[in-house]
Amino acid sequence: MIYWLYLAVFFLLSALDAKEIAMQRFDKQNHKIFEILADKVSAKDNVITASGNAILLNYDVYILADKVRYDTKTKEALLEGNIKVYKGEGLLIKTDYVKLSLNEKYEIIFPFYVQDSVSGIWVSADIASGKDQKYKVKNMSASGCSIDNPIWHVNATSGSFNMQKSHLSMWNPKIYVGDIPVLYLPYIFMSTSNKRTTGFLYPEFGTSNLDGFIYLQPFYLAPKNSWDMTFTPQIRYKRGFGLNFEARYINSKDDRFLFNARYFRNYTQYVKRYDLRNQNIYGFEFLSSSRDTLQKYFHLKSNIDNGHYIGFLYMNDLDYVRFEKVNKRITDATHMSRANYYLQTENHYYGLNIKYFLNLNKINNNRTFQSVPNLQYHKYLNSLYFKNLLYSVDYQFRNTAREIGYGYVQNALNVPVGLQFSLFKKYLSIGLWNDLQLSNVALMQSKNSFVPTIPNESREFGNFVSSNFSMYVNTDLAREYNKLFHTIQLEAIFNIPYYTFKNGLFSQNMYALSAQALNSYTSPLLMDYDYQGRLYDSVWNPNSILPSDASNKTVNLTLTQYLYGLGGQELLYFKISQLINLDDKVSPFRMPLESKIGFSPLTGLNIFGNVFYSFYQNRLEEISVNANYQRKFLSFNLSYFLRNNFSSGINSIVENPADYLKAGFSNDFGYFSMSADVGYDIRNNVVLNWNVGIYKKIRCFGIGFQFVNQRRPILTGDPNQPIRVFENNYVKLELDFSPITKTNVTYRSLQRK
């Protein structure tokens, strides 16, 4: 390799030596800064003419041309014919005529052609003027495709191109696909580099019968490498206007921070027409995470593991999320924000966490439980005195509060201690454990809450103590066949409480009386409980903290099997489990039998599902089946979901059922790509959502059409109907102008269901 490199350098130097030297210039340090070489050189008066494969060298720029004429008085060089200007390793300019004023580094170029070596974007024009790689052009064209026959290009009356900063601006640009104009804008400013650069980003467009014309125009601000911001004003012609804001920051310790805020104001007539809950829609989001926080910020020299995570979101309307883009689909109206800090060693864990729950299905969240703060200490599983005697400790403090309704403070301690050993060469494992649980609860803000009155029992405090004996029996067997490997595990867990103490808020009568109040109240208001002639803001529910059957004798049986093929590929997974409650007076099999299965009979095909069968109801409670197939460009999925909820009693009737089928596929057929999915409610014979997309990508250009039908919820000010559903139909045209941008135009039609 070195030999060939030396040989190439030798031939290059030989070729340069064979040329005549027309002119040379040196700086004060005797460094060559300017040189003209050619096959033939002649001089007349003050003009030196170099013709035949002429080469002009200047610092790190070298120019190839058919002819170079240089005036020694004016220090101007005229270059003609097949001109190529190189800087570094990339082609800088390709044209037919260049005039250089070397004393001012000023140049006049026509016809003009320049190409960015990184992005591949080229710019050509009838005439251009430039200085220090900053060009002003007229009657220009630009594209990221081949210059010979570009699939798409932009024509503009004038513009500028900064090679140093990779900025391209165009006035009156028209975007063409072939010879067909598809988009006109008064002005475009863009970056041709993949580096972070301040400027306008590509806009988003859309239109709908409810919102009218939709326009989002982001502006990106990147003053430093450590932080940047994006401002996105938006207008929805029939609905209102707003602003999206996003800020990102990385500090010197490589910790990342993200802050989002959004505001949108609906027009008054729009709010009245659709009975919207909020005229002003706003919210904010903050994300941050860090490892080794104590070492970074408090100069702790120990290598103890610690860190924090903060993910907080507040919004007053579902549309806060939807307004992030032209239209973003929302599948869940609930959100949990949390902040965690932990510190742990090899044996101990300490944690502090805060949870904030947001449920926009409700008119407001003043009755939603918030968990602020929680403390936890955990002692990891370890041996005690000898190897087979194991123990761990877990303590948690929970403070649960809300604006309206009772809150509570809870202390909970769990200490499992047990023997774990194996027999018969580890084919059989046995565990004998004693689990001690202690918990106490103090009610807070319970003045307007219903708490049953029981003689000699507290209505403000509750205590629970339980000691359970558990026995684990587990077998783990494996056998290898010709091309298969099979494993099977059998497990039985026997749980026998031998001591239980409850009082106050957890007394046995408290469960029955609280359930009676929760199930039999009548209320003219959706928010309050009207029970026994009095209005309450909440009813004490001990089951939400400690289930009434927590101290029952139970048996849990589980069978798990795996089947592996060549190369460790999982061919079959099967698990079946049943919880038997021996103290359930109605039926020990009230909990359903749960079966999970997954198998892959063909390469690329995966089938998995869950089945819940109730022996108590003698019916299927839930079925979930999914099948996915992927091979090359083909992808297919099919899912089925069935759920039956039963009222109490052996011969119960089905209530609130669900019977749902969903299918989707995508494939590249060569001439075009296609994707589609559909959701179907079998019980109600209704197509809920469907989506069909057709796409075509030809090198530097792509086009696609998407046809969509889906359900869209909005919040209303009606307490009897807090959420109203619209049928959202839209057609989207997607255009991909590689490598510049992707954009789309959407027409949307919403109809009330």
N, C-alpha and C positions, 0 to 999 in steps of 0.2 A: 504493500500500500504506500509506504514511504517512497519507494522507488518511482512509482507512477506519479506521485505528487511532485517530486523533484523534476521528473521529465516534463510535466505540464508547465511548471514554472520556467524551465529552460526554454521551451518553445515560445512561451509568451514573451520572455525577455528578448529572444531572438527576433520575434516579429516586430517588437518595438524598436530594436536596434536597426532593423532593416528600413524603417521609415526615416524620412528626412525631418529634421527639427526645424520648425518654422520660427519658434520664439520660445524663450524661457524667461521666467522672472523668479527672483529669490527675495525672501524677507531679510531683516537685519541679522537674524541668526543663521543666515545662509541656508534656510529651508526652502525648497522649491514650492512655490504657491501657484504657479501658472505655467502651463506648457501647451503648445500646439504641435501635433505630429501629423504627417500625411505621407502618401506615396509620392506626391509631387508638390513642390513649394516654389512660389515665385513672388517677387516684390516689385511694386511700382509706386513711386512717390512714397506716401505714408501708409500704403495698404499692402498687407501681406496676405497672399492667397494660398491656401492649402487645400488640395483636392485629391480625391481618391482615398476612401476609407480614412477620413480625417478624424482625429481624436483631440479633444480639448480636455485637459485636466486642470481642476481647480479645487484645492483642499481635498475633501472626501467626495466631491462631485466629479464624474467623468461623463463626457458627452461624445456620442458617435454621430457623424453626419457625412454626407457626400462631399460637401464643400464648406470651408470656413474662410471668411474674409475678415481681417482684423486691421483696424485703423489705429496706428500707434499714437496719433495726436489726440483723437477723441476717446480712445480706449474703449471703442465699441466693436463688438464682434457680431458678424452676420453669419448665421448657419442656415444651410439649405439642404433639403432632400433627405428623407428617411432618418429623421433626427430621433435619437433615443437618449434620454437623460437619466442617469443612474445615480443613486445616493445610497451608500452602504451596500446592502444585498438586494435592494428592490428597485424596480422600474419606477421612476418618478414622473417622467413626461415622455409622451410620444407625439410628435407633430412633424410638420413639413418646413416650417420657417420659424427662426428664433432670432431676436435681436437682443444682445446683452450689453448693458452698460456696466462694465466691471468695476469702475471706481465707486459707484453707488449701489452695486448689486441690484440693479433695476432691469427689468426685462419686459418686452412686448412680445406676445405670442399669438399667432394666428396661422392656420386653424389650431385650436387648442384641444389637447387630450391629456388627462392625468388620471392615474389609478392608484387607489390605496392598496398597498401590498398586503395588509392584514385582512381587511374585510372584503376586498375584491370589488368594491364600489368604484366605478369610473365616472368621470365627468368630461364632457366634450362641449365645445362652444365655437361659434363663428369667430369671436374675438375675445381676448382676455388681456388684462394688464395685471402685473404682479410685482410684489416686492417682498423679499424675505419669505418666500413660499406662501404668500397671501395673495390670492387671485380674485379679481373682479371680472365676471364674465357676463356676456349677453347672448341671447338666443341659445340657451344651453339645454343639454340633455344629460340625464343621469340614470344609472341602472346598476343592478348587481348581477345581471345576466351577461352572456357573451355579447361583445360589441357588434359582431357581424349580424346577428339576427336575434335581438333581445326579445324574450317573451313579454316582458313588461318594461316600461321606461317612463321617465318623468320629463316633460317639456316645460320650460319656464322662460319668461321673457328676460329675466336677469337674476343675478345671484352672486354669491361669493363662496370661496373655498379656502379654508385655512389648513394647510398641510401639517403645520406644526401641532395644532390643537385638534385636528381632525373634525372641524366644524364645516357643515355645508348648509347654506341658507338659499332659499329660492323664493322669488316673487311670482305670483300668478301661476303656480305649478298645476299641471294637469297630468293625472296618472293614466297611462294607456295600458291596456292589455292587447298586444298586437297593435292594430291601428284604431282600436275602439276606446274612446275616453270613458273612464268609469268613475272618476272622482276629481273634483276641482276644489282647491283651497286658495285663499288669498295669499297665504304665506306659510312656509315650512322652514323650521330650523331644526337640524338634526346633527347627531354625532355619527361619524363613520368609524369610530373606534369602539373597542369593547372595554375601554376604561371608563371609570366614573367621571361624568362630565356634567356640569350645571347646564340646564336648558329645558326646553319644553319636551315632554314625552308625547307619544302618539295618542291622539284623542280616541274616545269611544263614542259611538253613535247608536241611537236606537229610536224607535217610535212605537207607540201603543195608543189604543183608543182611550185609555184612562189617563195616561201621563202625557200624551202628545209627543212632540219631538224631544229626545233626550240627548244631551251633549255633556261629556266629561272631558276636561282638559287638564291633565296633570303637568305640574312644573316641578322639576327635580333640582334640588340645591345640594351641591357637594363641595363645600369650601375646603374640607380637609379629608384625609383618608380615614380619620377616626370617627366621623359622624356625617350624616346626611339627612335631608328632609324632603318630603314630597307634599306639595299643596295641590289639591284637586278641586277646583270649583266645578259645580255641576248645576245644570238647569233642566228642569222638566217642565216644558212649556205650559201644559195645562194644570200642573200640580204645584210647583214651587221651585225653590232654589236652595243650594246648600254648599258646604265646604267639607272636604275630607282632608285630614292631616295625619301624616305618619312621620315619625322621627326614629332614627336608628343610631346607636352609639356603641363603640367598643373602646374601653379604657385601656390604659397602659398595662393593666394586668390581664388583658384578654378576656374580660367579662363583657357580656353583651346585654344591651338594654333596648327595649322596643316600646314606643308609646304611640298609640293611635287615638285620635279624637275625631268626632263626626257631628255635624249639625246640619239639620234640614228644616226649612219652614214651609209648611203647606199653606197654600192660599186659603183664605177664609171660606170662600164658596166651595172649594173642594172638600173641606172638613165637613161642612153642612150637608153636602150632597151625599157623602158616603158614611156619615155619622162616625167619623174617625175619633178614636180616643184621645189622640194627641195632635195638636197643631204644630208644636215644636218638637222635633225628634232629635235626640242628642244622646251622647254616651262617650265613654273612653275605655281604653284597654292599656294595661301595663304588663310587660313581661320582663323577667330578669332571672338569671340563674348564675351560680358561682360555686366552684369547688375550692376548698382550702381557704375559706373566708378569713379565719383567724390568722393564718400565716400571711396572707396578702395585706390585710388592713390593720392588724394589731401586732404584727411582727412576732407572732408566736414561733418559737424555734422547734417545737415538737412537730412530728409528722402525723399527728392525730387527724383522722378523717373527719371533715366537717364541710358543710355547705348549706346553701339556701336556694329556694325556688319561689318566685312570686309570679302568679298568673291571675290577674284581677280584671274582670270585665263588668262594667255597669252600663245599662242602656234602658231607656224608658219605653222602647217600642221595638217590635220585630223588624221594622223597616230599617233600623240602625244597621243590621247586618246586610239587608238587601241592597242598601244604597252604597255598599262598597264598590260595586260595579254597576253596569247598566241594569242588570237584574241578577241577583244571586239567589239560588234556590235554598230554602230553609226547611229542614226536616225535623227540627227539635226546638221547641220554644222554652226549654229549660237550660240553665247553665250553672255550673259550680265554679266559683273563683276560690283560689286557695293560696296560702302563703305558708311555706314550710321551712323550718331550720332544724338541722340535725347535727349531732356530734356522736361519734362512735369509736370504740376501740375494738380489740379482738373479742372481748367478752361482754361489752356493755353498749347500750344504745340510749341516747337521750334525744327527745324530739319535742318541738313546739310547732303546732300548726293551727291555722285559722281557715274556716270554710264559710263562704258566703254563697247562698243559694238564690237564684233569680228564676222566677217562674212567671213568664209573661202570659200564661193562660189565665191568670187571675187579674182582677182589676188593679190590685196593688199587692205588694209583698210584705205588708205590715203584720200578717199572720203567719208568715213563713219562718220556720225555725232556722236560726243562724248559729253556727258553732264557733264561738269566739271567747277565749282561746281554748285549745286542748294541749295538755301536757302528757308525755309518755316516757316511761322508763322500761327498758326491756333487758333482761339478763339472758344472753344467748344460751342455748342448750349446752350443758357441760356435765362432766362426771362429778360425782359426790362420793368421796372416800375410796371407791374402786371403780373400775372401768365400766361395768354394766349398770351401775346405779346413776341415773341421769336426773337432771332437774333444770327448770328455768323459772324465771319470775317476770311477770308483766303487770305494770301498774299504769292506770290511765286516769287523768282528771279531765272531765268534760264540763264546759260551761255552755249551755244551750239557752238562747234567749230569742225573743221577738218583741215587737212593739205592742201588739195586742194579743192577749192570751198568756197562759202560764209559760214560764221557763223553768229550768231546773239545773242544779249543779250535782254532778255525780262523781263519786270515787269508786273505782273498780280495781280489784286485785285478783290475779289468777296465778296460782303456784302449782304446776304439775310436777310430781316426783314419781319416778318409776324405774322398773327393771326391764332391760331389753337384752335378749340373748337369742342365740340360734341353736338348732338341734339338727342331727342327721346330716352333717356336713353342709350346713347352711341351707338345706332344702326347706326347713321350717323355721320361722321366726316367731317368737312369742314376746309380747310386752305386757307387763302388769303395772298399771299406773293408778296413782291417786291424784285427783284434781280438786284442789281447794279454791273455791270462788267466794269472794266477799264483795258486796256492793252496797252503797248507801246513796240515797237521793234526797235532796232538799228542794222543795218547790219554791219558785220565786214568782212574784207578780201574779198571785193566784186569787186576788180579791174578787174579780168578776168571772172566775172559772168555776165550773161545777165539779166538786170533789165529793163523792158519797160520804155520808156520815155513818160511821160504824162504831158502836160502843167500845171504849177502851183502846181505840186505834187512832193514831195521829193522822191528821189531814195535811200535814206539812212535811213530814219526814217518812222515809221508808228504808228498811234494812233487809238485806238478803244474804244468807250464808248457806252454802251448799258444799258438800264433800261427796265426790263420786268415785267409785271404783270402776276402772275400765280394764278390759282384757283384749289385747290385739292378737290375732292368730293369722299368720300370713305365710303362704307358700309361693315360691318363685321357681318355676320349672322351665327348662329350655331344652330343645332338641334340634339337631341339624339333620336335614334330609339331603337328597342329591343336589338340588338347586334352591332349597328353601331353608329358612331358619324360623322356628316357631317358639314363642314364649307364652306362658300362661301364668297369671297370678290370681290366687284366691285369697280373699281377706274377709275376716269376720271381726266386728268390733262390738263387744258387749259393754254396755254402760249401765251401772247399777248405783243410783244415789242411795247412800245409807244415812245421810243426815241432811236435813233441810230446815231452815228457819226463815220465816217471813213475818214482817209486821208492818204496821202503818200503811203506807201507800202501796205495798205489795201484798197485803193480806189477801187471803183467798176470796173473801166476800167482795173485796174491792174490784176484782176482775169482773165478776158477774154484774154488779151494780153499774159500773162504768160502761160495760157493753150494752146494758139495757138503756142507758141514757143516750148513747151514741146511735142506737138503732131505732128508737121510738120517738125522737123529738119531732115536733112540727114547727116550721119557721116561715113566717112571711118574708123574711129577709134571707138572702143567700149566705150572709156572713155570720149571723148569730144563731145560737141554739135556743129555741123556745121549749123549755122542758118543765113540766109540772107548774105551769103558770108563771114562770120567771124566765127572763132573757139572760143568757150567758154568752160570753165571747169565746169560750172553749170548754171542752169536757176532758177531764183527766183520763188518760189512756195508758195504763201500766204495761199493756202488751207492746207498745212502741219501744219500751226500754228493756223489759224482761218478759219473754213469752211465758204464758201460764204453764206450758208443758216443759219448761226448762229442767225440771227435776224429775222427769219421768224415766222409767226403765226402757231402754231401747236396744235394738239389735240392728246393726247395719251390715248388710251382706253385699260383697262386690266381686265380680268376675271380670278380669281384663285379659285380652289376648292380642298378640301382635304376630304378623306373618311378614317376613322379609324375603326379598328376592336377591338376585345377583347384584353385587355392588352396594348392599345395604339399603336398597330401595324398599320403602314401606308399601306392601301390597294390601294389607288388611289390618284394620284396627277395630276392636269390638270391646265394649264395656257395658255391663249391666249391673245396676245397683238397686237395692230395696231397703228402705228404712222401715223397721217394724217397731211401733210404739206399744209396748206391752201394757201400759197403764191407761191407754185410750179405752174408755168404757163403751164407746159406740163401735169402733172397729180398729184393730191394731194396724190395718193396712190402709189407713186414711191417706197417707202419703203415697203418691203414685210410683210405680215401677219405672225407672229411668233407663233407657237404652241408648247408647251412642255407637254409631258405626261409621267407618270410613274405609273405602277400598279404591284401588287404582288398577282395574283389569287391563287397561291399555295405556301405552305411553301417551302422556298428555291428558288423560282422562282421570278426574278425581271425583268421587261420589261420597258424600258424607251427610249424616242426618241424625236427628234426635227423635225418640218416640217416648211419650209419657202415657202409661196405661194405668188406670185406677181400678184395682180389684174392688175397692169400696164402692165405686160407681158402676163397675162392670162395663166401662166405656173407655174409649181413647180420650185423653184430655188435650194432648198436643202432639202434632207431628210437624217436623221441619226437615225437608229434604233438599239438598243442593247438589247439582251436577255441573262441573266445569270441564271444558275441553279446550286445549290450546295446542296448535301444531302449526309451525311456521307463522303465517300471517292470519290464520283463522283462529278466532276465539268465540266460544259459545258457552252460555250459562243458562241454567234452568233451576228455579227454586219454587218450592211449594210449602205453604204454611197453613196449618189447621189448628184452631184452638177452640175448646169447648169449656165454658165455665158453668158449673152446676150450682143450683140452690141446695140448701141443706136437706138431708133425708136420703134414705137408700134409693127410693124410686124418684130421684130428682129430675127436674126438667132443665134443658139447656138454656143458659142466659148469656147474652153478650158474646155470641160466637164470632169467629173470624175464619174465613176460608179464602185464601189468596194465592194466586199463581203469577209468577214473574218469569220472563224469558228475555234473552238478549243475545246478539251476536255481532261480530265485526270481522271483516275480511278484506284483503287487498286482492282484487281480481286482475291486477295488471293494468287494465284500461282505466279502472277507477277503484276507489275504496268505498266501503259501505258499512254503516253501523246502524243497529236498531234495537230497541227494547220496548217491552210492553208489560203493564201490570193489569191483572184482571181479578175483580171481586166475584168469585164463583157464586156465593150465596145470593148476592143481590143482582147478579148478571149485569155488572157495570165495568166498563173499561176505565180504570182510574188514571193511569198515566201511560203515554206512549211517546216514542222519540225515534225519528228516522233521519239519518244523515248520509249524504253522498259527497265524496271528496275526490279531488284529482290533484296530484302534485307532479309538476314537470320541472325538474331541476330547480330553478330559482323562483318558480311561481307555483302557487297552489290556490285552488278555489273549492269551496264547499257550500252545500245547502243543508240546513237543518230544519226539520219540521217537528214541533214539540207541542204536546198537550199535557198539562199537569195541574194539580190542585195548589192554590196559593192562599194561605190564611192571612187575614188582616185583623188588627185589634180595633174594637169598636168601643163607644162609650156607653153601650147598653149593658147593664149588669145582668140581665136575663139572657143575653147572647154576647158574651165578651169577645168571641172570635167568630168572624164570618169568613166563609170560604168562597173564593172566586175560581172559575175555570180559566186557566192561563193558557192561551194558544198563541204561538208565535212562530214566525219564519225568520231564520237567520242566514244572511249571506256572509261567508267568511272568506277573506282574501289574505294570502300569504305572499308578501313581497320580500323574499329572502335576498340579502341578509338584513334588510332595513327594518321591516316591521310585519306584524300581523294585525289585521283590523277586521271589524265586522259591522254590518248594518242589520238591525233587527226591527221587524214589525210585529207588534204585540197586540192581542185582543183579549181583554178580560171580561168575563161574564159572571154575574152573581149566580151561585148555585142555590 
